[in-house]
Each structure stands twice: as C-alpha cells, then as structure tokens.
C-alpha cells in the first residue's frame, strides 16, 4: 500500500506522548514504540502501588477491566488520533481538540497483575472527519493476550 500524502505534520511517538491530555495518575502509556498512518504500538507498566489495587481485589489484586479499556483507548484512540489528525492538519490544530473515547467492543481473555507491563497494538479501521475506529490487541510481555477488540473516539473542540 502506498503511503498517503501528508498535508500536515508528522509527529514522533515522543511528541505524540507529550500531547496526550491524560496525566498521572491516570496516564496509561509509558512509551510509544511504533507509530505510522496504519498502526500504533505502546507500552505501559502498571504501578503495584496504584490505588485501585487496594479494593480490586484485596489479597489477590488484578487490574480492573475498565482500566484496561482506558489503557487501550489512550493508545489506540487518543494517541493514534493525535498522530492522524496532525498528519491531516497540523500540530497547532491538534492543540484545539480534545480526543475522547466514544465506544468499544472488548473481549477479555486474561488478567493483568500489579507490576505487569502490557503492549497495546492498535490498527486503523476507519479515520474520517476527526473520527477514528481502531482494532486493538493488548498482550503481556510473555505474549499472553489479555484483551482485544475495537475502540472508537473523536476529536471535539477544547
């Protein structure tokens, strides 16, 4: 497939990460490893001291599914959407939008424990008029798939 002509700015993974609006303690992307017009690959290691582990579940903590969805959405919709929108417009135009998660269809197939690192890979399914749909897969370092599915999001004025 030939690369799409770029009208705007091509951002590096580090530049995109700096533009992701979620911040600690609610940022679930540590590093963007790969990024182009077709896909994104990002890492996150779950802090064993994260507050949600105290109650989910005492004595046998696992990362809540909603946090895994948020992790996938931050990489596969927010960061990926920032990159795609900058390619179509400019870095300055990205600053005028907030990328929000809108819906998902997720299959959970494993658990993530405190201290585990996950790799989320998102692949474009649909990108038009500031709306993105991406398929994704999240794996542990040993290759175990913990969840997969589709996510959608869109850019809205700040």
C-alpha positions in Angstrom: 0.0 0.0 0.0 1.4 3.4 -1.0 1.8 5.9 1.8 -0.9 8.6 2.0 0.2 12.1 1.1 0.8 14.1 4.2 -0.8 17.6 4.4 0.2 18.4 7.9 2.9 17.4 10.4 4.4 14.0 11.1 4.9 13.7 14.8 7.3 11.3 16.6 6.0 9.0 19.2 7.5 11.1 21.9 5.9 14.3 20.5 2.5 12.5 20.5 3.0 11.3 24.0 3.6 14.8 25.2 0.3 15.9 23.6 -1.8 13.1 25.3 -4.0 15.0 27.7 -4.3 12.3 30.4 -1.7 12.8 33.1 -0.5 10.9 36.2 -2.1 9.1 38.0 -4.5 8.5 35.0 -2.0 8.1 32.2 -1.6 4.5 31.0 1.0 5.0 28.2 4.7 5.0 29.2 6.2 4.8 25.7 5.1 4.7 22.1 7.3 2.2 20.3 5.9 2.3 16.8 3.6 4.8 15.1 2.5 5.4 11.5 -0.6 6.0 9.4 -1.7 2.4 9.9 -0.8 1.4 13.5 0.5 2.3 16.9 2.3 0.1 19.5 2.6 1.4 23.1 3.8 0.1 26.5 2.5 0.6 30.0 3.6 -0.9 33.3 1.0 -1.0 36.0 2.3 0.5 39.2 1.8 -2.0 42.0 1.0 0.9 44.3 -1.9 2.2 42.2 -4.8 2.9 44.5 -7.3 0.8 42.6 -5.5 -2.4 43.6 -6.4 -1.8 47.3 -10.0 -2.8 46.6 -9.7 -4.9 43.4 -9.3 -7.5 44.9 -7.7 -7.4 48.4 -5.2 -10.3 48.7 -5.5 -11.1 45.0 -5.2 -7.8 43.1 -5.9 -7.6 39.4 -6.2 -4.6 37.1 -9.8 -3.6 36.6 -11.3 -4.2 33.1 -12.3 -0.5 32.9 -8.6 0.4 33.4 -7.5 -2.0 30.6 -10.1 -0.3 28.4 -8.8 3.1 29.3 -5.2 1.9 28.6 -6.2 0.6 25.2 -8.2 3.8 24.4 -5.3 6.1 25.4 -3.0 4.3 22.9 -5.4 3.2 20.2 -7.7 6.2 20.0 -6.2 9.2 21.8 -2.5 9.0 20.9 -3.2 7.4 17.5 -5.9 10.0 16.8 -3.5 12.9 17.7 -0.9 11.5 15.2 -3.5 11.0 12.4 -5.1 14.5 12.9 -1.6 16.2 12.9 -0.8 14.4 9.6 -4.0 15.8 8.1 -3.8 19.3 9.6 -1.0 20.5 11.9 0.4 20.3 15.4 -1.3 23.6 16.2 -4.7 22.2 15.1 -4.3 19.2 17.4 -4.0 21.7 20.3 -7.5 22.9 19.6 -9.1 19.5 20.0 -9.6 17.0 22.8 -9.7 13.4 21.7 -12.4 11.5 23.5 -13.2 7.8 23.7 -16.7 7.1 22.4 -17.3 3.3 22.4 -15.8 -0.2 22.4 -16.3 -3.8 21.8 -13.9 -5.8 24.0 -13.1 -9.4 24.7 -11.2 -10.0 27.9 -9.1 -13.2 27.8 -6.6 -12.8 30.6 -5.6 -10.9 33.7 -3.1 -8.1 34.4 -1.5 -8.1 37.8 0.2 -5.2 39.7 3.7 -4.6 38.1 2.8 -6.3 34.8 3.8 -4.5 31.5 1.3 -4.6 28.6 1.9 -3.8 25.0 -1.1 -2.4 23.1 -1.2 -2.5 19.4 -3.8 -0.5 17.5 -4.6 -0.7 13.8 -6.7 1.7 11.9 -10.1 0.6 10.7 -11.7 3.9 9.9 -10.4 7.5 10.0 -12.6 10.4 8.7 -13.6 13.8 9.9 -11.8 13.6 13.3 -13.4 10.1 14.0 -11.3 7.1 14.5 -12.1 3.4 14.8 -9.2 1.0 15.6 -8.9 -2.6 16.3 -6.5 -3.4 19.1 -4.8 -6.2 21.0 -3.2 -6.0 24.4 -0.5 -8.5 25.4 1.6 -9.2 28.4 5.4 -9.5 28.0 5.1 -13.3 27.7 2.8 -12.9 24.7 -0.4 -13.7 26.5 -3.3 -11.7 25.0 -5.3 -10.2 27.9 -7.9 -8.3 25.8 -8.7 -7.3 22.2 -11.5 -5.7 20.2 -12.4 -2.4 18.7 -12.4 1.2 20.0 -13.7 4.4 18.7 -13.1 8.1 19.5 -13.4 11.5 18.1 -11.9 15.0 18.3 -14.0 17.7 19.9 -13.3 21.4 20.5 -11.4 22.1 23.7 
